[in-house]
Amino acid sequence: MYWYEEEVKSLEKRKTYEKANPGVIFYGSSSIRLWTGIEDDFLNNKVTNLGFGGSTLAACVWFFERIMFQYNPKALVVYAGDNDLGDGRTPEEIFIFFQQLMVKANQRFNSLPCFFISLKPSISRWHMADQFKYTNNLIESEIIRLNCNWHFIDVFKKMLDKSGNPNPLYFDNDGLHLSKEGYKLWAAIINEKIFNHYDKLIPK
């Protein structure tokens, strides 16, 4: 985990007033970190980007206490797990990391509304599509089973074209990271899932 240290340290050094009023925290891998227009995409709501590049769900669990120290968010939105599969981990391992993240988040924030964004159907990893689908299913089923403060946001299906393959419109040239259109789609889905129902989901 040492290769994440510099980015994690920079997140730890955020100013105290930023930590006191972060609004909705977005946490996870480079799909979050590279979302440079995130504040513009959610203009009517305060958001804070705590993504760190290339991170795995395992890394998000490992650094959770350090990064979240002193933060008091209204909600937590997580995207990670994509890179875990890319590194050769199994869906079952990622599911265990998700369970660990749930425990850490609930210990730190109690019943804070938390949202997990499904793994996306990256073009460059489409040969692993069944593993991605299975991982998403494991996590969504657990959230439904527990019926608690966690919610599942499905972006996978909406990023496919009519033939059921990843839509190139939503991906950068590397076939892995999101394009501007990809982020527009994510923003629309998240706005519908979270911010359009903000008062019901997130206490003031």
N, C-alpha and C positions, 0 to 999 in steps of 0.2 A: 504493500500500500504506500510505500515511501514516495513513489512518483507523483502522488497527488498532493504532497505536503505543501508546496508553494501556493497552489490555488486554495487549499483549505486554510492556510495561514492568512491569506488575503481576505477570506470570508470572515475569519475570526476577528479581523481588525476593523470591521465595519463600525461606524460611529454609534455611540450609545443611543442617541435619539432615533437612529434608523432601526435599531433592534427593538426599541420600545413600541414603535408603531409601523410594523412592516406590512400591515394589511394581510393580503393572502400571499403566502410563501409558495413559490414554485421551486421544487428541489429535484435534483437528479442529474442525468448525464448531459452530454453535449447537445442533445435536442432541446434541452432547457437552456443551457449556457449560451448557445448561439442564437437564442430568441432575442435579438437585440431590439426589436420593436415591440416588446411585450407590454411596455407601459402605454404605448399608443394604441395597442390592440384592446386594452381594457381601461380606456380613458376615464370612465366614471367610477373606477374602483382602484384603490391603492394596492399595488402588487410589488413584490420583491423577488428578484431572481437570485437564487442560491445554487444554481447549477454549477457543476465543475466538470471540465472536459474529459470525455472518455470514461467517465465513472461507471462502475457496475452497481447493481443493486447491493452486492456484497460490500462495496465501498461506501455506499449510502448508509448502510447499517453501521459499519465500522466507525465512521466519522460523525454519526448523528449527534451525539452529545456535544462534541466540540463545536460543530457548526451552528447548532440550534441554541447554544448557551446564551441566555439573556433575551432571546427573541420571544415576543409575545404576539403571535399571529392570530388573525381572525379565522384562518383555515390553512390547510396544507395540501398542496397538489404535487404529486410525485410522478416522475417518469424515469424508469430505470429497469434493467433486466435484459434489454436488447444486447448490450455488450457482453453480458454473462453468457448468453447463448453463443455469441460470436467467439468467445474464448473457450468454448467446448464444455461448458457446464450443462447439466441436464435441466429440463423443466422442473423436476422434483426438487433439485437443489435451489433453483430460483424461488420456488414456492416457499421453501423453508426460510430463505432470506426475507421474503415478503412477510412471513409470520413474525420474524424477528423484528422487522421494521415496525409492524403494527404494535408490538409490545413496547418498543422504545418510544414511539410517538405517543402512545396512550399513557405511559409512565411520565413522560415530560409534559404533555399537554392535556391530560385527562380525556374528556369527551369532545375535544376539538373536532370539528368536521374535517375529515381527511378524504382525499380523492386520489385514486390510482388511475393514471392514463394507461390504457392497454398498450401492449407492445405494437409497434407499427409494422406494416408489411413491406419492409425495405426491399428494393430491387436487388441490391447486392447480396442479400441474404434470403432471397426467395426460395432457394434450394432447401432451406430449413423451415419452410412455411408451416409444416405440420407441427414442428416443435413450438413455433410461435403461437399457433392456435391452441395447442394443448396447454401451454403456460398461461395464456390469457384465460382459458377455461378454468384452470385450477384456481387462479386468483379470484376471478369473478364469482365462482361457486362458493368460495370461502367467505367472501364479503356478503353474499346473499344468505348463506347459512347462519352467519353470526348476527346479521340484521342489527348492526351497531352504528357507530359514527363514521364508518368507512363507506365510500361509494366508488363504483366502477364507472369509468368513462371510456366508452368504446370508440376508438378512432380507426381501428383496423378495417372494418367493413367499408367505411366511407372513403378510404384511401385506395379502394380497388376500382378498376374500370368495369365496363359492362361484361367483359369476358371473365372477370374474376381474378385478374392479375393486378399487380401494383400499378397505379396510374402515374406515369412519368411526370405528369404536370406537377405533382406534389413533392418531387425529389430534386435535389441538387445533382450536378453532373456525376458525382461519385456514386449515385444510386443508394446512398445511405442516409445522408442528412437531408433536412427539409429545405424546400425552395420557399420563396416568398408566398407562393400559392398554397404550399403545404401549411405554413404558419397561419395564413388566412383561414384555412379550413379548420385547423385546431382551435383558433380563436373563436370561430363561429360555434363549434361543438361545445367548447368550454363555457362560452357565454350562455348557451342554452341550458347546459347542465347545472351550472353554478350561479352565475351572476343574474340570470333572469328569474331565479328563485332565491336570490340572496337572503332576503328577509326571513324566509322560512328555514333555510339551511344554516345560516350563520347568525348567531346572536350578536346584538349590538353591544 
